[in-house]
Amino acid sequence: MDSSHPAPPPSRRLRRWLIGVGLAVVVLGIYAFSLNWFAQQLGDDMQKSIRLPTTSAEGETAGGYY
């Protein structure tokens, strides 16, 4: 297969692949870190919003429904 542009030498091709793979690893690492951080924030916010019924002195729950 003839083309007007010769293929780059293997060392340049390898360097391009290594740079591409390195950038992909960095981007995926940042993505995983941010996803974990947002999941932690969401979990903390959900735990803060949960309100358990308080109990009175007689041992009954407030409101009498439980």
C-alpha positions as CSV (number, residue, x, y, z in Angstrom):
1,M,0.0,0.0,0.0
2,D,1.8,3.1,-1.3
3,S,1.1,6.5,0.2
4,S,2.6,9.9,-0.3
5,H,3.6,10.1,3.3
6,P,5.9,7.5,4.8
7,A,5.0,6.0,8.2
8,P,6.7,7.7,11.2
9,P,9.5,5.7,12.7
10,P,8.5,3.3,15.4
11,S,9.9,5.5,18.2
12,R,7.7,8.4,17.3
13,R,4.7,6.1,16.9
14,L,5.4,4.6,20.3
15,R,5.8,8.0,21.9
16,R,2.4,9.1,20.5
17,W,0.7,6.0,21.9
18,L,2.4,6.5,25.3
19,I,1.3,10.1,25.5
20,G,-2.2,9.2,24.5
21,V,-2.4,6.4,27.0
22,G,-0.9,8.6,29.7
23,L,-3.5,11.4,29.0
24,A,-6.3,8.8,29.1
25,V,-5.1,7.5,32.5
26,V,-5.0,11.0,33.9
27,V,-8.5,11.9,32.6
28,L,-10.0,8.7,33.9
29,G,-8.3,9.2,37.3
30,I,-9.8,12.7,37.6
31,Y,-13.2,11.4,36.5
32,A,-13.0,8.6,39.1
33,F,-11.9,11.0,41.9
34,S,-14.7,13.5,41.1
35,L,-17.3,10.8,40.8
36,N,-16.3,9.4,44.2
37,W,-16.3,12.9,45.7
38,F,-19.8,13.7,44.4
39,A,-21.1,10.3,45.6
40,Q,-19.7,11.0,49.1
41,Q,-21.3,14.4,49.2
42,L,-24.6,13.0,48.1
43,G,-24.5,10.2,50.7
44,D,-23.6,12.8,53.5
45,D,-26.5,15.0,52.4
46,M,-28.9,12.1,52.4
47,Q,-27.8,11.1,55.9
48,K,-28.3,14.7,57.1
49,S,-31.8,14.8,55.7
50,I,-33.0,11.5,57.5
51,R,-35.0,12.3,60.6
52,L,-35.9,9.6,63.0
53,P,-39.0,9.9,65.2
54,T,-38.1,11.1,68.6
55,T,-39.4,9.2,71.7
56,S,-41.2,10.7,74.6
57,A,-40.4,10.0,78.3
58,E,-43.1,7.2,78.4
59,G,-41.3,5.2,75.6
60,E,-43.9,6.0,73.0
61,T,-42.9,7.6,69.7
62,A,-43.8,11.2,69.0
63,G,-47.1,11.3,67.2
64,G,-48.2,7.9,68.3
65,Y,-48.0,6.3,64.8
66,Y,-45.1,3.9,65.5
